[in-house]
Amino acid sequence: MEAYCIGLVVSFYNAPIVLEAVIITLGIFIGLTLFACQSKYDFTGWQPWLFGLLTGVVIFSFVSMFFPRNSVVELFYSAAVAILFSAYIVSYLYFLSHTLW
């Protein structure tokens, strides 16, 4: 069902833009995976802090619904969420790579 929803949304955009987004996302994910698997730093201690930041981001998004839209705030919000979920990827992949192997 999710694939149909994504296909419907993607059909409204130009194919090169969608392909560029897929390639950039895949490149970032592969880079984060390689970093997490070869790193000697223990990222598992980040998980409580990441959950706290995620809670703050969700609260901020609910509060921001009641204020007028601001493109600068949206830009910083998007960057913060991208960094937050990148840190989640590194944290969980580090945990998996050092637990399974």
C-alpha positions, 0 to 999 in steps of 0.5 A: 500500500505504501508503494502505491502512495509513494508512486502517486505522489512521485507521479506529480514531480519530474522524473529527473528530480525524483531520481536525483533525490533517490541517488542523494538519499542512497549516497548519504545512507551508504556513507553513514552505514560505512561510517557506523560500521568502521567507527571505533566510537560507541554511538549507543549512548546517543539513543536517550539523547536522540529520543529527547531531541526527537520529542523536542522536534515533535513538540516544536512541530505541533507548536509551529502549527499555530504560528504563521509560516516562515521559510527560515524557520522551516529551513532550520527545522528541516536541517535539524530533522535531517541531522537527527535522523542521520544520527539515528541511522548511525546509532542503530547501524553501529549497534547492529554492526557491533552486536551481530558481527 
